[in-house]
Amino acid sequence: MDKLVPDIYGVVERKGHPMVSSRKVAEIFNKGHDNVLRDIRNLECSSGFRLLNFEGSSYKNQQNKNQPEILMTKDGFTFLA
């Protein structure tokens, strides 16, 4: 079963792999989440790498509306950074 509650660093477990949310990356690096999402979408990487290291997800905002986020593996985060 996936660990859905992030630890203090924002790491969650999905399908047995540690992943971090694009929201947490935006928070830690003091960037707008929309800018982090844009940067992930504009990465120049193979479709195979993208499929293995970035997973589309969503969260509910304060108005209880679904908003997009991307979960990324360590390799995905490293490539983004």
KELUMLO-207423 format. One record per residue (C-alpha): residue in three letters; chain; x, z, y. Coordinates in steps of 0.05 Angstrom, whole numbers, always signed. Layout:
# residues N
+------+------+--------+--------+--------+
: code : unit :      u :      w :      v :
+------+------+--------+--------+--------+
:  ALA :    A :      X :      Z :      Y :
...
+------+------+--------+--------+--------+
//
This chain:
# residues 81
+------+------+--------+--------+--------+
: code : unit :      u :      w :      v :
+------+------+--------+--------+--------+
:  MET :    A :     +0 :     +0 :     +0 :
:  ASP :    A :    +25 :    -16 :    +70 :
:  LYS :    A :    +46 :    +39 :   +116 :
:  LEU :    A :     +3 :    +24 :   +177 :
:  VAL :    A :    +25 :    +82 :   +221 :
:  PRO :    A :    +89 :    +66 :   +259 :
:  ASP :    A :   +146 :   +115 :   +259 :
:  ILE :    A :   +177 :   +137 :   +326 :
:  TYR :    A :   +214 :    +70 :   +331 :
:  GLY :    A :   +151 :    +29 :   +319 :
:  VAL :    A :   +171 :     +7 :   +249 :
:  VAL :    A :   +114 :     -6 :   +200 :
:  GLU :    A :   +118 :    -27 :   +128 :
:  ARG :    A :    +83 :    -92 :   +109 :
:  LYS :    A :    +87 :   -121 :    +39 :
:  GLY :    A :   +146 :    -74 :    +24 :
:  HIS :    A :   +187 :    -96 :    +85 :
:  PRO :    A :   +200 :    -58 :   +150 :
:  MET :    A :   +173 :    -94 :   +210 :
:  VAL :    A :   +167 :    -80 :   +284 :
:  SER :    A :   +112 :   -101 :   +332 :
:  SER :    A :   +123 :   -148 :   +391 :
:  ARG :    A :    +87 :    -94 :   +432 :
:  LYS :    A :   +141 :    -42 :   +414 :
:  VAL :    A :   +196 :    -92 :   +431 :
:  ALA :    A :   +164 :   -105 :   +498 :
:  GLU :    A :   +159 :    -30 :   +511 :
:  ILE :    A :   +231 :    -14 :   +491 :
:  PHE :    A :   +260 :    -72 :   +531 :
:  ASN :    A :   +214 :    -61 :   +591 :
:  LYS :    A :   +184 :   -131 :   +586 :
:  GLY :    A :   +113 :   -156 :   +590 :
:  HIS :    A :    +82 :   -165 :   +521 :
:  ASP :    A :    +57 :   -234 :   +540 :
:  ASN :    A :   +129 :   -254 :   +555 :
:  VAL :    A :   +154 :   -228 :   +488 :
:  LEU :    A :    +98 :   -267 :   +452 :
:  ARG :    A :   +117 :   -329 :   +491 :
:  ASP :    A :   +191 :   -321 :   +474 :
:  ILE :    A :   +175 :   -312 :   +400 :
:  ARG :    A :   +131 :   -374 :   +400 :
:  ASN :    A :   +185 :   -415 :   +435 :
:  LEU :    A :   +242 :   -395 :   +387 :
:  GLU :    A :   +279 :   -455 :   +359 :
:  CYS :    A :   +280 :   -438 :   +286 :
:  SER :    A :   +258 :   -471 :   +221 :
:  SER :    A :   +186 :   -463 :   +199 :
:  GLY :    A :   +213 :   -429 :   +136 :
:  PHE :    A :   +250 :   -376 :   +177 :
:  ARG :    A :   +188 :   -366 :   +220 :
:  LEU :    A :   +143 :   -356 :   +160 :
:  LEU :    A :   +191 :   -305 :   +128 :
:  ASN :    A :   +205 :   -265 :   +191 :
:  PHE :    A :   +145 :   -268 :   +238 :
:  GLU :    A :    +74 :   -249 :   +220 :
:  GLY :    A :    +14 :   -257 :   +266 :
:  SER :    A :    -27 :   -194 :   +274 :
:  SER :    A :    -74 :   -161 :   +323 :
:  TYR :    A :    -90 :    -94 :   +354 :
:  LYS :    A :   -149 :    -65 :   +393 :
:  ASN :    A :   -136 :    -53 :   +467 :
:  GLN :    A :   -166 :     +2 :   +509 :
:  GLN :    A :   -229 :    -40 :   +518 :
:  ASN :    A :   -234 :    -45 :   +442 :
:  LYS :    A :   -219 :   -120 :   +443 :
:  ASN :    A :   -173 :   -153 :   +392 :
:  GLN :    A :   -108 :   -175 :   +422 :
:  PRO :    A :    -51 :   -215 :   +389 :
:  GLU :    A :    +15 :   -185 :   +369 :
:  ILE :    A :    +70 :   -209 :   +323 :
:  LEU :    A :   +104 :   -166 :   +271 :
:  MET :    A :   +176 :   -184 :   +258 :
:  THR :    A :   +229 :   -167 :   +206 :
:  LYS :    A :   +299 :   -143 :   +224 :
:  ASP :    A :   +324 :   -215 :   +219 :
:  GLY :    A :   +267 :   -239 :   +263 :
:  PHE :    A :   +282 :   -186 :   +315 :
:  THR :    A :   +356 :   -202 :   +313 :
:  PHE :    A :   +341 :   -276 :   +324 :
:  LEU :    A :   +295 :   -260 :   +382 :
:  ALA :    A :   +345 :   -212 :   +414 :
+------+------+--------+--------+--------+
//
